[in-house]
Amino acid sequence: MTIKPKPKTIKNNALLKAVELFRYQSALANAIGVKQQNVWHWLYKTGVVPAEHVLSIEHATEVKGLKVTRHELRPDIYPLEKTC
């Protein structure tokens, strides 16, 4: 009897979008100055990007051409801005 590993569940789709833009977790990690393990932990375990890294991810993705916004990453601390 073979035991199949349980598939990992993505807990933060906005972060996944950023990782896919960079192609690898390690590339995103390098761009924002953290270890790949941090990105993995946020993606699969907590689902929460620490507040101090949100703006650097937003900037790094904007430079790559597809901005993942602060609101997408952390809507709890960056609500949508109201327009007049």
C-alpha positions as CSV (number, residue, x, y, z in Angstrom):
1,M,0.0,0.0,0.0
2,T,1.4,3.4,-1.0
3,I,0.6,6.5,0.9
4,K,0.2,9.6,-1.2
5,P,1.4,12.8,0.3
6,K,-1.2,15.3,1.3
7,P,-1.2,18.1,-1.3
8,K,-0.1,21.4,0.1
9,T,-2.9,24.0,0.4
10,I,-2.1,27.6,-0.7
11,K,-3.3,30.0,2.0
12,N,-2.6,33.3,0.2
13,N,-3.5,33.6,-3.5
14,A,-2.0,37.1,-3.8
15,L,1.4,35.8,-2.6
16,L,1.1,32.9,-5.0
17,K,0.6,35.4,-7.8
18,A,3.8,37.2,-6.7
19,V,5.7,33.9,-6.6
20,E,4.5,32.9,-10.0
21,L,5.6,36.3,-11.4
22,F,9.1,35.6,-10.1
23,R,8.8,31.9,-11.1
24,Y,10.4,30.7,-7.8
25,Q,9.9,31.3,-4.1
26,S,13.6,31.9,-3.8
27,A,13.6,34.6,-6.5
28,L,10.8,36.5,-4.7
29,A,12.6,36.0,-1.4
30,N,15.9,37.4,-2.8
31,A,14.0,40.4,-4.2
32,I,12.5,41.3,-0.8
33,G,15.5,40.4,1.4
34,V,14.2,37.3,3.2
35,K,14.9,33.6,3.0
36,Q,12.9,31.2,0.7
37,Q,11.7,29.4,3.8
38,N,9.9,32.6,4.9
39,V,8.0,32.8,1.7
40,W,7.1,29.1,1.9
41,H,5.8,29.6,5.5
42,W,3.6,32.6,4.5
43,L,2.3,30.7,1.5
44,Y,1.5,27.3,3.0
45,K,1.4,27.7,6.8
46,T,0.2,31.1,8.0
47,G,-1.3,32.6,4.8
48,V,-0.2,36.0,6.2
49,V,2.6,38.2,4.9
50,P,4.1,40.1,7.8
51,A,3.2,43.8,7.5
52,E,6.9,44.8,7.2
53,H,7.2,42.9,3.9
54,V,4.0,43.9,2.2
55,L,5.3,47.1,0.6
56,S,8.5,45.5,-0.6
57,I,6.5,42.7,-2.3
58,E,4.2,45.3,-3.9
59,H,7.2,47.3,-5.2
60,A,9.1,44.2,-6.4
61,T,6.1,42.9,-8.3
62,E,5.5,46.4,-9.8
63,V,9.1,46.4,-11.1
64,K,8.4,43.0,-12.7
65,G,5.4,44.4,-14.5
66,L,2.4,43.0,-12.7
67,K,1.7,44.7,-9.4
68,V,0.4,42.7,-6.5
69,T,-1.1,45.4,-4.4
70,R,-0.8,45.8,-0.6
71,H,-4.6,45.4,-0.4
72,E,-4.4,42.0,-2.2
73,L,-1.7,40.9,0.2
74,R,-3.1,42.2,3.5
75,P,-6.7,43.6,3.1
76,D,-6.9,43.6,6.9
77,I,-4.4,46.4,7.2
78,Y,-4.6,48.0,3.8
79,P,-8.3,48.4,2.9
80,L,-9.3,49.7,-0.5
81,E,-9.0,53.4,-0.8
82,K,-12.2,55.3,-1.5
83,T,-12.3,57.4,-4.6
84,C,-14.3,60.6,-4.8
